[in-house]
């Protein structure tokens, strides 16, 4: 013998009312999902705009870094030339420790003064 379910008997007797209730719930649920989707879309657009702005700023910054790095790697610097002149000058090779350092610092000071540093 099959079990007796009173709730199913009540639903069977009130089938039109249950259909209307389930239909109304379905419409409400679809509208609720629609509004939540629109809210999520708005938040996503805002986040995307922020990410785009940060990406553009990073791209400009990286471009500046690469320009600076390329300039540093390819252009000779006056301080390097002065040190090479001191090292390549045979008359100054016999200078030991402190005297050589003093000569280098004097030469670098002159170069800095010429550049206005």
Residue pairs with C-beta under 8 A, 6 or more apart in sequence:
11 18
78 111
78 114
78 115
79 108
79 111
82 104
82 107
82 108
82 111
83 104
83 107
83 108
85 107
86 92
86 100
86 103
86 104
86 107
87 93
92 100
92 103
95 103
